[in-house]
Amino acid sequence: MSTKNTVLAVLEEHAGSAVSGEVLAQHCGVSRTAIWKAVHALRQAGCSITGSTNGGYILHNATDIINTERIFAYISKHYPQFSDITIECYPELDSTVTYAQRALANCGALRGADGMLTAAGKRYHRALIVAEKQTAGRGRMGRTFISPQKTGIYLSVLYAPCGGISKPARLTACAALAVCRAIKKLYAVDPRIKWVNDVFVHGKKVCGILTEGVVSLESGIIESAIVGIGINIADNPASFPAELTHVAGSITGNTAINSVGRAALAAEVVCQCLALFEGDTHTAMQEYKQLSFILGQRIEVCPVAGSTEAAYEATALDITDDASLVVQLLDGTQQTLLSGEVSLRSAQFAEM
Protein backbone atom coordinates (compact mmCIF):
# COMPACT_ATOMS: atom_id res chain seq x y z
CA MET A 1 0.00 0.00 0.00
CA SER A 2 1.30 3.47 -0.86
CA THR A 3 2.25 5.99 1.82
CA LYS A 4 -0.75 8.14 0.92
CA ASN A 5 -3.20 5.28 1.35
CA THR A 6 -1.57 4.09 4.57
CA VAL A 7 -1.79 7.59 6.01
CA LEU A 8 -5.45 7.78 4.98
CA ALA A 9 -6.20 4.41 6.57
CA VAL A 10 -4.62 5.48 9.89
CA LEU A 11 -6.40 8.84 9.90
CA GLU A 12 -9.72 7.15 9.14
CA GLU A 13 -9.15 4.77 12.05
CA HIS A 14 -8.69 7.81 14.31
CA ALA A 15 -11.16 10.13 12.55
CA GLY A 16 -11.74 13.33 14.54
CA SER A 17 -8.62 12.82 16.65
CA ALA A 18 -5.12 14.12 16.07
CA VAL A 19 -2.43 11.72 14.89
CA SER A 20 1.09 13.06 15.06
CA GLY A 21 3.37 13.20 12.08
CA GLU A 22 5.89 11.17 14.04
CA VAL A 23 3.39 8.34 14.64
CA LEU A 24 2.41 8.35 10.98
CA ALA A 25 6.05 8.33 9.89
CA GLN A 26 6.83 5.37 12.14
CA HIS A 27 3.75 3.51 10.94
CA CYS A 28 4.66 4.05 7.28
CA GLY A 29 8.40 3.69 7.72
CA VAL A 30 9.09 7.01 6.00
CA SER A 31 10.21 10.52 6.92
CA ARG A 32 7.98 13.29 8.25
CA THR A 33 8.52 15.11 4.97
CA ALA A 34 7.05 12.13 3.13
CA ILE A 35 4.07 12.23 5.50
CA TRP A 36 3.56 15.94 4.78
CA LYS A 37 3.61 15.22 1.04
CA ALA A 38 1.10 12.40 1.47
CA VAL A 39 -1.24 14.64 3.50
CA HIS A 40 -0.92 17.37 0.86
CA ALA A 41 -1.91 14.85 -1.83
CA LEU A 42 -4.90 13.72 0.24
CA ARG A 43 -6.04 17.31 0.67
CA GLN A 44 -5.83 17.83 -3.07
CA ALA A 45 -7.95 14.70 -3.52
CA GLY A 46 -10.69 16.26 -1.37
CA CYS A 47 -9.95 15.10 2.16
CA SER A 48 -10.57 17.63 4.91
CA ILE A 49 -7.42 17.30 7.02
CA THR A 50 -6.30 19.98 9.45
CA GLY A 51 -3.13 20.23 11.49
CA SER A 52 0.55 19.96 10.76
CA THR A 53 3.47 17.62 11.27
CA ASN A 54 4.19 19.05 14.72
CA GLY A 55 0.59 19.47 15.88
CA GLY A 56 -0.82 16.24 14.50
CA TYR A 57 -3.26 15.65 11.65
CA ILE A 58 -7.03 15.39 12.05
CA LEU A 59 -9.34 13.90 9.41
CA HIS A 60 -12.70 15.67 9.58
CA ASN A 61 -14.78 14.16 6.81
CA ALA A 62 -15.51 10.74 5.44
CA THR A 63 -13.50 10.19 2.30
CA ASP A 64 -14.46 8.98 -1.12
CA ILE A 65 -11.09 8.41 -2.71
CA ILE A 66 -11.12 5.65 -5.29
CA ASN A 67 -7.96 3.83 -6.26
CA THR A 68 -6.65 0.36 -6.97
CA GLU A 69 -5.58 -0.25 -3.37
CA ARG A 70 -9.01 0.53 -1.94
CA ILE A 71 -10.82 -1.62 -4.48
CA PHE A 72 -8.40 -4.49 -3.88
CA ALA A 73 -8.74 -4.17 -0.09
CA TYR A 74 -12.54 -4.48 -0.34
CA ILE A 75 -12.36 -7.47 -2.65
CA SER A 76 -9.74 -9.22 -0.50
CA LYS A 77 -11.91 -8.79 2.60
CA HIS A 78 -15.32 -9.64 1.18
CA TYR A 79 -14.61 -11.74 -1.96
CA PRO A 80 -11.19 -13.39 -1.59
CA GLN A 81 -12.06 -15.80 -4.42
CA PHE A 82 -11.75 -12.85 -6.82
CA SER A 83 -8.65 -11.25 -5.30
CA ASP A 84 -6.52 -12.32 -8.28
CA ILE A 85 -8.32 -10.08 -10.78
CA THR A 86 -6.52 -7.25 -12.54
CA ILE A 87 -7.61 -3.77 -11.40
CA GLU A 88 -6.77 -0.58 -13.26
CA CYS A 89 -8.07 2.70 -11.85
CA TYR A 90 -7.81 6.13 -13.50
CA PRO A 91 -8.91 9.66 -12.57
CA GLU A 92 -10.10 10.18 -16.15
CA LEU A 93 -10.55 8.17 -19.35
CA ASP A 94 -12.31 8.84 -22.61
CA SER A 95 -14.36 5.71 -21.93
CA THR A 96 -13.62 2.55 -19.95
CA VAL A 97 -15.11 0.51 -22.81
CA THR A 98 -12.95 2.25 -25.40
CA TYR A 99 -9.88 1.87 -23.20
CA ALA A 100 -10.63 -1.85 -22.77
CA GLN A 101 -11.02 -2.25 -26.54
CA ARG A 102 -7.60 -0.69 -27.08
CA ALA A 103 -6.06 -2.90 -24.41
CA LEU A 104 -7.49 -6.07 -25.94
CA ALA A 105 -6.50 -5.04 -29.46
CA ASN A 106 -2.90 -4.51 -28.36
CA CYS A 107 -2.44 -7.61 -26.21
CA GLY A 108 -3.21 -10.36 -28.73
CA ALA A 109 -5.08 -13.59 -28.04
CA LEU A 110 -6.38 -14.15 -24.51
CA ARG A 111 -6.59 -17.92 -24.94
CA GLY A 112 -4.50 -20.36 -26.92
CA ALA A 113 -5.72 -23.15 -29.20
CA ASP A 114 -5.92 -25.42 -26.17
CA GLY A 115 -8.30 -23.02 -24.43
CA MET A 116 -5.76 -22.09 -21.77
CA LEU A 117 -5.21 -18.45 -20.86
CA THR A 118 -2.20 -16.74 -22.38
CA ALA A 119 -0.13 -14.25 -20.41
CA ALA A 120 -2.40 -11.50 -21.74
CA GLY A 121 -5.43 -13.60 -20.86
CA LYS A 122 -4.30 -13.92 -17.26
CA ARG A 123 -4.18 -10.13 -17.14
CA TYR A 124 -7.44 -9.27 -18.86
CA HIS A 125 -9.79 -12.18 -18.19
CA ARG A 126 -11.85 -11.14 -15.15
CA ALA A 127 -10.30 -7.67 -15.19
CA LEU A 128 -11.71 -4.37 -13.94
CA ILE A 129 -11.13 -0.95 -15.50
CA VAL A 130 -12.40 2.02 -13.45
CA ALA A 131 -12.56 5.75 -14.14
CA GLU A 132 -13.72 8.57 -11.87
CA LYS A 133 -14.68 10.57 -14.95
CA GLN A 134 -15.25 9.85 -18.65
CA THR A 135 -14.83 12.49 -21.33
CA ALA A 136 -16.49 10.39 -24.05
CA GLY A 137 -18.72 7.96 -22.18
CA ARG A 138 -20.63 5.62 -24.45
CA GLY A 139 -24.16 4.27 -24.35
CA ARG A 140 -26.06 1.95 -26.67
CA MET A 141 -26.49 2.85 -30.37
CA GLY A 142 -23.74 5.46 -30.25
CA ARG A 143 -25.44 7.53 -27.59
CA THR A 144 -23.44 9.60 -25.13
CA PHE A 145 -23.31 8.51 -21.49
CA ILE A 146 -22.74 11.60 -19.35
CA SER A 147 -20.01 10.77 -16.84
CA PRO A 148 -19.25 13.63 -14.42
CA GLN A 149 -16.60 13.45 -11.74
CA LYS A 150 -17.32 12.68 -8.06
CA THR A 151 -21.05 11.88 -8.36
CA GLY A 152 -20.78 8.61 -10.29
CA ILE A 153 -18.64 5.59 -11.01
CA TYR A 154 -17.75 4.23 -14.44
CA LEU A 155 -16.23 0.81 -15.01
CA SER A 156 -15.78 -2.05 -17.43
CA VAL A 157 -15.55 -5.74 -16.61
CA LEU A 158 -13.53 -7.84 -19.08
CA TYR A 159 -14.50 -11.48 -19.38
CA ALA A 160 -13.08 -14.22 -21.64
CA PRO A 161 -14.48 -17.65 -20.68
CA CYS A 162 -13.15 -20.86 -22.15
CA GLY A 163 -15.15 -21.65 -25.29
CA GLY A 164 -16.22 -18.07 -25.83
CA ILE A 165 -19.54 -16.33 -25.23
CA SER A 166 -22.65 -17.76 -26.87
CA LYS A 167 -25.32 -15.61 -25.17
CA PRO A 168 -24.05 -12.04 -24.75
CA ALA A 169 -27.50 -10.78 -23.73
CA ARG A 170 -27.29 -12.97 -20.64
CA LEU A 171 -24.06 -11.22 -19.61
CA THR A 172 -25.83 -7.89 -19.91
CA ALA A 173 -28.77 -9.13 -17.86
CA CYS A 174 -26.43 -10.55 -15.21
CA ALA A 175 -24.59 -7.23 -15.08
CA ALA A 176 -27.88 -5.41 -14.44
CA LEU A 177 -28.68 -7.90 -11.67
CA ALA A 178 -25.17 -7.45 -10.24
CA VAL A 179 -25.67 -3.68 -10.05
CA CYS A 180 -29.02 -4.18 -8.31
CA ARG A 181 -27.45 -6.51 -5.76
CA ALA A 182 -24.64 -4.06 -5.09
CA ILE A 183 -26.95 -1.05 -4.71
CA LYS A 184 -29.30 -2.89 -2.38
CA LYS A 185 -26.44 -4.21 -0.25
CA LEU A 186 -24.52 -0.94 0.10
CA TYR A 187 -27.28 1.68 -0.01
CA ALA A 188 -30.31 -0.22 1.33
CA VAL A 189 -32.58 0.88 -1.54
CA ASP A 190 -34.58 -1.34 -3.87
CA PRO A 191 -33.55 -0.95 -7.52
CA ARG A 192 -35.58 -2.33 -10.41
CA ILE A 193 -34.70 -3.40 -13.95
CA LYS A 194 -36.10 -2.38 -17.33
CA TRP A 195 -35.25 -5.04 -19.90
CA VAL A 196 -32.59 -5.60 -20.74
CA ASN A 197 -29.97 -3.42 -19.15
CA ASP A 198 -31.34 -0.30 -17.42
CA VAL A 199 -31.41 -0.06 -13.63
CA PHE A 200 -33.93 2.28 -12.00
CA VAL A 201 -34.27 3.71 -8.49
CA HIS A 202 -37.39 5.66 -7.49
CA GLY A 203 -38.64 5.62 -11.08
CA LYS A 204 -35.52 7.09 -12.69
CA LYS A 205 -32.61 5.50 -14.51
CA VAL A 206 -29.46 5.37 -12.40
CA CYS A 207 -27.36 2.93 -14.41
CA GLY A 208 -26.66 2.13 -18.03
CA ILE A 209 -24.87 -0.96 -19.32
CA LEU A 210 -23.13 -1.46 -22.66
CA THR A 211 -21.83 -4.90 -23.62
CA GLU A 212 -19.46 -5.29 -26.56
CA GLY A 213 -17.92 -8.49 -27.81
CA VAL A 214 -14.51 -9.20 -29.33
CA VAL A 215 -14.95 -11.65 -32.20
CA SER A 216 -12.27 -13.95 -33.59
CA LEU A 217 -12.04 -13.48 -37.36
CA GLU A 218 -10.87 -17.08 -37.71
CA SER A 219 -13.53 -18.85 -35.70
CA GLY A 220 -16.33 -16.28 -35.68
CA ILE A 221 -16.66 -16.89 -31.93
CA ILE A 222 -17.14 -14.06 -29.44
CA GLU A 223 -13.96 -14.73 -27.50
CA SER A 224 -14.33 -12.03 -24.88
CA ALA A 225 -16.75 -9.38 -23.72
CA ILE A 226 -16.41 -5.89 -22.32
CA VAL A 227 -19.29 -5.01 -20.01
CA GLY A 228 -19.34 -1.24 -19.49
CA ILE A 229 -21.31 0.01 -16.49
CA GLY A 230 -22.02 3.62 -15.55
CA ILE A 231 -23.78 4.40 -12.27
CA ASN A 232 -25.11 7.77 -11.09
CA ILE A 233 -24.61 7.83 -7.32
CA ALA A 234 -25.68 11.38 -6.40
CA ASP A 235 -27.59 14.08 -8.26
CA ASN A 236 -25.55 16.32 -10.53
CA PRO A 237 -28.12 18.52 -12.32
CA ALA A 238 -25.46 20.87 -13.71
CA SER A 239 -24.00 18.03 -15.80
CA PHE A 240 -27.23 16.74 -17.36
CA PRO A 241 -29.27 18.45 -20.10
CA ALA A 242 -32.70 19.62 -19.03
CA GLU A 243 -34.41 17.07 -21.29
CA LEU A 244 -32.84 14.22 -19.29
CA THR A 245 -33.76 15.40 -15.79
CA HIS A 246 -37.13 13.61 -15.87
CA VAL A 247 -35.43 10.33 -16.83
CA ALA A 248 -31.96 10.34 -15.27
CA GLY A 249 -31.74 9.88 -11.52
CA SER A 250 -29.27 8.73 -8.91
CA ILE A 251 -29.03 6.31 -6.00
CA THR A 252 -28.81 8.85 -3.17
CA GLY A 253 -30.50 11.88 -4.73
CA ASN A 254 -29.17 15.17 -3.42
CA THR A 255 -27.57 13.70 -0.31
CA ALA A 256 -23.82 13.25 0.11
CA ILE A 257 -22.30 10.10 -1.36
CA ASN A 258 -19.46 9.72 1.14
CA SER A 259 -21.35 7.26 3.33
CA VAL A 260 -20.47 4.56 0.80
CA GLY A 261 -17.15 4.91 -0.97
CA ARG A 262 -17.11 4.53 -4.73
CA ALA A 263 -14.26 2.05 -4.37
CA ALA A 264 -16.59 -0.22 -2.40
CA LEU A 265 -19.32 0.12 -5.03
CA ALA A 266 -16.92 -0.67 -7.90
CA ALA A 267 -15.58 -3.69 -6.02
CA GLU A 268 -19.03 -4.96 -5.12
CA VAL A 269 -20.28 -4.60 -8.69
CA VAL A 270 -17.38 -6.46 -10.32
CA CYS A 271 -17.54 -9.30 -7.80
CA GLN A 272 -21.30 -9.65 -8.19
CA CYS A 273 -20.82 -9.66 -11.97
CA LEU A 274 -18.23 -12.43 -11.89
CA ALA A 275 -20.28 -14.51 -9.46
CA LEU A 276 -23.30 -14.27 -11.78
CA PHE A 277 -21.33 -14.82 -14.98
CA GLU A 278 -19.99 -18.07 -13.55
CA GLY A 279 -23.07 -19.15 -11.59
CA ASP A 280 -26.35 -20.90 -12.32
CA THR A 281 -28.17 -19.26 -15.22
CA HIS A 282 -31.70 -20.26 -14.25
CA THR A 283 -31.37 -19.04 -10.67
CA ALA A 284 -29.92 -15.71 -11.81
CA MET A 285 -32.67 -15.11 -14.36
CA GLN A 286 -35.37 -15.91 -11.84
CA GLU A 287 -33.94 -13.21 -9.60
CA TYR A 288 -33.68 -10.88 -12.61
CA LYS A 289 -37.36 -11.42 -13.41
CA GLN A 290 -38.36 -10.60 -9.85
CA LEU A 291 -36.66 -7.22 -10.24
CA SER A 292 -38.23 -6.44 -13.61
CA PHE A 293 -40.93 -3.77 -13.57
CA ILE A 294 -42.21 -4.34 -17.10
CA LEU A 295 -43.62 -7.88 -16.78
CA GLY A 296 -47.39 -7.74 -17.05
CA GLN A 297 -47.23 -4.14 -18.31
CA ARG A 298 -48.29 -2.65 -21.64
CA ILE A 299 -45.13 -1.59 -23.40
CA GLU A 300 -43.98 -0.06 -26.68
CA VAL A 301 -41.49 -2.24 -28.51
CA CYS A 302 -38.85 -0.83 -30.85
CA PRO A 303 -37.40 -3.88 -32.65
CA VAL A 304 -34.38 -1.85 -33.74
CA ALA A 305 -32.76 -0.13 -30.78
CA GLY A 306 -32.58 3.61 -31.24
CA SER A 307 -35.32 3.75 -33.88
CA THR A 308 -39.08 4.15 -33.48
CA GLU A 309 -39.69 2.81 -36.98
CA ALA A 310 -41.99 -0.23 -36.92
CA ALA A 311 -42.62 0.26 -33.18
CA TYR A 312 -45.66 -1.55 -31.81
CA GLU A 313 -47.55 -2.08 -28.58
CA ALA A 314 -47.50 -5.33 -26.67
CA THR A 315 -47.70 -6.79 -23.19
CA ALA A 316 -44.53 -8.09 -21.55
CA LEU A 317 -45.14 -11.69 -20.51
CA ASP A 318 -41.87 -13.36 -19.55
CA ILE A 319 -38.08 -13.25 -19.66
CA THR A 320 -36.27 -16.44 -20.67
CA ASP A 321 -33.05 -17.87 -19.24
CA ASP A 322 -31.10 -16.40 -22.17
CA ALA A 323 -32.54 -12.93 -21.34
CA SER A 324 -34.98 -12.82 -24.25
CA LEU A 325 -38.27 -10.98 -23.70
CA VAL A 326 -41.56 -12.74 -24.49
CA VAL A 327 -44.34 -10.34 -25.48
CA GLN A 328 -47.97 -10.70 -26.51
CA LEU A 329 -49.16 -8.51 -29.37
CA LEU A 330 -52.58 -6.86 -29.52
CA ASP A 331 -53.87 -9.67 -31.77
CA GLY A 332 -52.94 -12.27 -29.15
CA THR A 333 -49.88 -13.68 -30.91
CA GLN A 334 -46.60 -13.97 -29.05
CA GLN A 335 -43.07 -13.01 -30.03
CA THR A 336 -39.68 -13.58 -28.40
CA LEU A 337 -37.34 -10.58 -28.61
CA LEU A 338 -33.61 -11.22 -28.62
CA SER A 339 -32.80 -7.50 -28.80
CA GLY A 340 -34.42 -4.11 -29.16
CA GLU A 341 -35.78 -1.52 -26.77
CA VAL A 342 -38.97 -1.23 -24.78
CA SER A 343 -40.59 1.65 -22.97
CA LEU A 344 -43.55 2.38 -20.74
CA ARG A 345 -45.69 5.50 -20.77
CA SER A 346 -44.25 8.30 -18.61
CA ALA A 347 -47.21 8.07 -16.27
CA GLN A 348 -46.41 4.44 -15.62
CA PHE A 349 -42.73 5.31 -14.96
CA ALA A 350 -43.81 7.78 -12.32
CA GLU A 351 -45.54 5.03 -10.40
CA MET A 352 -42.45 2.84 -10.24
N, C-alpha and C positions, 0 to 999 in steps of 0.2 A: 504494500500500500504506500502511496506517495506521502511525503511529509504533509502536504496540504490536507489530504484526506484523513491522515492520522490526527492532525491537530483538530480538524472538524469533529471527528468522532469523540475525542476527549472533551472538547468544549460542549458538545451535545450531552454527554454523560453528566456534565456539571452545569447544565444550562441555568443561567441566572446567578451563578456564583463565579467568583474570580479564580482563574487558574494562572499561576505565575509563568512567566516565560521560562524560568529555570526548570520548572516541573515539566513543561512541554518539551523543552530541549532534551532533558534526560529521557523522557518517554520515547522521543523520536530518534534519539541518538545523533542529534545535529546541534549546531551552534544556535545561540539566541538570534543571531542575524538571520539565519535560515528560518527560524520561527516567525520573525517579523515579516519576512518576505511571504511566507505562507499565509499569515493573517491578512496581509495586504491583498493577496490574490483572492482570498475568501471574501473580503469586503467588496472587491470589484465584481465578484460573482453574485452579490446581493445579500450577503450575510450581514446582519447588524451586530457588529462586535465592537465594544468599547474597551478602553484601557490601553496599556502599553506594556512593554517588556518588563519594566520595573514594577508597575502597579498591578500587573495581572490582567488577563483578558476575560471579558464576560460576553457570552453569547446571549443575545436578547430575544431573537426570534427563531421560530422553527425554520429550517432550511429546506430548500427544494433544489439543491444542486443535483444534476444528473451526470453521471460519468460511468465509465466501465467498471471501476472498483465497486461502486454502490450497487450496480445491477448484479455484479458477480456475487457480492456479499449476500444479497437477498436470495438469489438462486441457491447458493451453497447452503444457506440456512433452511430454506423451505422446500427446495426441490433438488437435493444433492444428485439425483439420477441424471440431471441435465447440466451439471456443473462443468462438463467438458465442452460445452458449446462455445463457438467463437462469438465474441461481443466486440463490436466497433461502435463507438459513440462520438458524435460530432456536434459542435455548437450550431453548425449550419451546413446544409447540403442543398443542391438544386432539388433533388428528390431522392428519397431512400431507395425507391424502385429503380430509378435511372442509375444511381450509384451501383446498386446490386447487379444490374444488367452489364455495366461496364466491367465490374469485377469478374463476373462469370465469363464474359467474352475474352478477357485477358488471361484467365487461368487455365484454359483448356478443359479437357474432359474431367468430370468429377468421379466417374467410375470407369474401370477398365472393362475389357471384353468378358472377364470372369465375374463381373458384377461387384467386385471389391472397390472400395473407395481409393482413389488416388491421393497423393499428397494434397492436391487442391481440394479434393472431395472432403478430406478430413477437416479442412479449414472452413469450407462453405456449406457442407451439409449440416443442417440444424444450426445455422448461424443467425445472428441478430445484428441488424444495422439500425442505429437510432440517431435521430437528429432532433435538436431542440427547436429548430426552425427550418422550413423549406422555402426556397425562393421560387421554385417551379413545381410545386406539389401537383400530383396528377390524380385525376379521378377517372371513372369509366368514360369511354367514348371520347377521349381527348379533353374532357372537362378539366377545369382547374380546381385543385383542392387547396383552399386557403389555409395557410399553415403558419400562424403568427407565433412569435417567441413567448415563452413563459406561461401561456394559458392552454397549451396543448402538448401532445406527444405524438411523434411521427416515427414509425418504424417499419422495417421489412423483415420477414422471416424467410430464410432460404431453406428449401427442403428438396432433397434428391434421393428418394427411396430406391432400393434395389428393384429393378424391373420397370422403373418409370412411373408415371402418373396417368392412370386411365380415366379418372373421374375428377377433373379439376374443379367442377362446381362443388363437389363435396368438401374440398379443401377450403373453399370460400365460405361455405356454410359452417364448417367447423371453426373457422377463424371468427365468424360472427358470434358463435356460441362461446368461444374462448373469451372474447371481449366482454360478453354479458356476465360470464362467471367472475371475471376479474373485477368488473365494476361493482357487482353485488357484494363480493367478498371485501373489497377495500373501502367502498363508499356507502354500503348498506342502503342502496337504492335498487329498484327493480326495473332493469332495462327490458325492452322488447325488441323483436326483430321483424323487419319488413323484408320479405323474400327478395333477393337472396342474401343480400350482404349489408343492409343498412341497420344500424342499431339506434334505437330511440329511447329517450328518457323524458318523461313528462310530455309526450306528444311531439317532441322535436328530435331531429336527427343529431346525434352526438358523435357518430363514427361512420366513416366510409372505408370500404375495403376494395382493393384492386388486386386481382390475381393475374399474373402473367407467367406463361410457360416458356421454357427454353427447349426447343425441338431439335432433335438430332436429324441432320439432313440425310444421313445414311439410313437410319432405321425408321424415321418418321415418328419416333416415340417422344413424348414429352418427358425429357430426362430429369428436369428439375423445375421447381416453381418458385416464384417470388411472390409472397403474399404481403402487399403493402397495406398498412393500417394507420389511419389518422384519427386521433381522438381529441375532441374538444373537452377540456376539463373544466374551465371556467369561462364565463362570458367575456367576450372581447368585441363589443359592438363597433368599435372604431375600425376594426380590421375587415368587417363583413359588409358587403353592399346592402343597401336598404331592402332590396327585393328578396334577400335571403333570410332576413331577421325572423320571418314568420315560419321558416322551415328549420334553420340551423339553431341548435341549442347547445347545451353543455351539461356535464354531470352535476356540477355544484352550483350552477347559476352565477349570481354575482357575489358569492362568498369566496373567501380566500382558499387557495388550493394547497396551502402548505401542510394541512393536516395529513395528507397522504402524498408522499414524495413521488415525483414522476418516475424516478428510478424504480421504485417498487411497482408502479403500474406497468412499466415496460417489462420488467422481469416476470410479473404475474401473467401478463398476456402471452409472452413467448412460451412460457412453460405450459400454460393451459392449451395453447395451440399444439405444441408437440405431443402432449398427452392425448389430445383428441385425434390428431393425425395418425397416431400409432395405436389407437384404442379400438373399441368395438363400434362399428359403423351404426348398427341398428340402435344401440343404446343412445349414442350421440344424437341421432336424428330424431329420436323420440323426445329427447330433451329440447332439441331445436324447435320441434313442432309446438311444444308447450309454451315456448316463448314467442311464437308467431302471433301477431295481432291481425293477420288478414284472413285466417281460416274461418270460413263461414260468412265472410263479408263479400259484398258486391264490390268488384274492382274493375278498373280499366286496364286492359292488357295492351302493351305495345310490343308486338313480336320482335321488332328490331329496336334494340336499346338506343335511346337518343332520338327516335323518330316517332311521331304520332300518326304516321301514315299506316293505314290498315288497322288502327286501334279498334278494339271492340270491348264490350262489357261482358263480364262473366262473374261467376261466384267461385271463390277459392275453396276447394274441397279438401285437398290433402297435399302433403309433401312426402315424396318417396325417399328411400334410403340413399339414393344418389343425388338428392337435393333437387329433383325435378318437381315442378308445381302442377298439380292436377286441378283443372278448372272445369266448370260446367257452363256451357254457353246458354244464351237465352232460349234456344230451341231444344234444350235438354241434352244435347250431345256433349261428350266430354273430350278434352284434349289434355295432353301432358306436355308441359313447356320445359324445354331443356335450358332455355335462356330467354332474355327479354327483360322488360321492366313492367312493374305493376304499380298502380297508385289507387288511393282511396280519395273520396271527396274531402275537401278541406274541413268540412263540418265533422266528418267522421274522425279525422286526425285529431281535432280538438278534444274529442272525447277520450282519446287514448292516454 
